Amino acid sequence: MNPDSLARLTARLRDFAAARDWQPFHSPKNLAMALAGETGELIAEFQWLTEAESHAPDAARRQRIEDEAADVMIYLLRLADGLGIDLIAAANAKMDRNETRYPVERSRGSAKKYDEA
């Protein structure tokens, strides 16, 4: 198994939580709420930046963005693990649906949702 794989990271997170007896707190509801909170913290790092600044944050902000993105991933992996969701399979299935919903010839250069004209 690749040492950087999602499966390995998921197992590491599971072991980390188990060693601290956090399973009672890691219900799907609580993990989803924590995920939303961390997503808000990630968004806050971009809130008042210009488009250009958002592409090239300074080193300190970049570190905060990396930390918040990691927190989002950690909570998402814990949630998926708790619910038995294979995130790679789910993402591939979603991309299959997106390829149908957003055909290149209709979607290229457009930000419209698939059900908008």
Secondary structure, 3 states (H helix, E strand, C coil): CCCCCHHHHHHHHHHHHHHCCCHHHCCHHHHHHHHHHHHHHHHHCCCCCCHHHHHCCCHHHHHHHHHHHHHHHHHHHHHHHHHCCCHHHHHHHHHHHHHHHCCHHHHCCCCCCCCCC
